[in-house]
Amino acid sequence: MEPLNKKERTDFIIKFSAAFAIGILIILIPFYFILRLPVYENAIFTKDVQKMQELIKQQKEVFTVQVDSVKRMVTRYDLANQDIDKLNEHMGSFLAKMEEPYLNDTTWSGRMHKNIIELLVDLKKAKTEINKLGNELNDCKKDLEKAKEEGKTKDTM
């Protein structure tokens, strides 16, 4: 005894199985991407963290040391018996070497480093100007003392 609707049942089982498989895939595909997304994000964030750590390391080991060197040079302006022209020349070349790696850098950190270097150059110029004005002030004081002495000698005559 064979059933009369054997072909219909076979077609129905195939259609049901295909619809069931499609339904399961519709549910599983989003879960696959949901579970895969954190791994992808983690890889991106890990790369970003490594870049930031390299930048921090460079700032710590290179840039900070260079800025401290410039600060020490600037404090030497106040010491007696310093050749200011030679110190200016040395400091200018040092600042130029400092600026070299950041000339074509358009990132925020590159602009920040350039701004810091520009401020150090301005500090150098200001310190040079202060020393120049200090020398002029000393010359004026000497001239004033001479004028006072000449005034006293004229009064006593």
Contacts in CASP RR format, 6 or more apart in sequence:
PFRMAT RR
TARGET T0000
AUTHOR 0000-0000-0000
METHOD contacts of the structure
MODEL  1
MEPLNKKERTDFIIKFSAAFAIGILIILIPFYFILRLPVYENAIFTKDVQ
KMQELIKQQKEVFTVQVDSVKRMVTRYDLANQDIDKLNEHMGSFLAKMEE
PYLNDTTWSGRMHKNIIELLVDLKKAKTEINKLGNELNDCKKDLEKAKEE
GKTKDTM
3 9 0 8 1.000
55 109 0 8 1.000
63 98 0 8 1.000
63 113 0 8 1.000
63 116 0 8 1.000
66 94 0 8 1.000
66 98 0 8 1.000
67 116 0 8 1.000
67 120 0 8 1.000
69 94 0 8 1.000
70 91 0 8 1.000
70 94 0 8 1.000
70 95 0 8 1.000
70 98 0 8 1.000
70 120 0 8 1.000
70 123 0 8 1.000
70 124 0 8 1.000
73 87 0 8 1.000
73 90 0 8 1.000
73 91 0 8 1.000
73 94 0 8 1.000
74 91 0 8 1.000
74 123 0 8 1.000
74 124 0 8 1.000
74 127 0 8 1.000
76 82 0 8 1.000
76 87 0 8 1.000
77 84 0 8 1.000
77 87 0 8 1.000
77 127 0 8 1.000
77 128 0 8 1.000
77 130 0 8 1.000
77 131 0 8 1.000
84 128 0 8 1.000
84 131 0 8 1.000
88 124 0 8 1.000
88 128 0 8 1.000
91 124 0 8 1.000
92 121 0 8 1.000
92 124 0 8 1.000
95 117 0 8 1.000
95 120 0 8 1.000
95 121 0 8 1.000
95 124 0 8 1.000
98 117 0 8 1.000
98 120 0 8 1.000
99 114 0 8 1.000
99 117 0 8 1.000
102 110 0 8 1.000
102 113 0 8 1.000
102 114 0 8 1.000
102 117 0 8 1.000
105 111 0 8 1.000
105 113 0 8 1.000
105 114 0 8 1.000
END
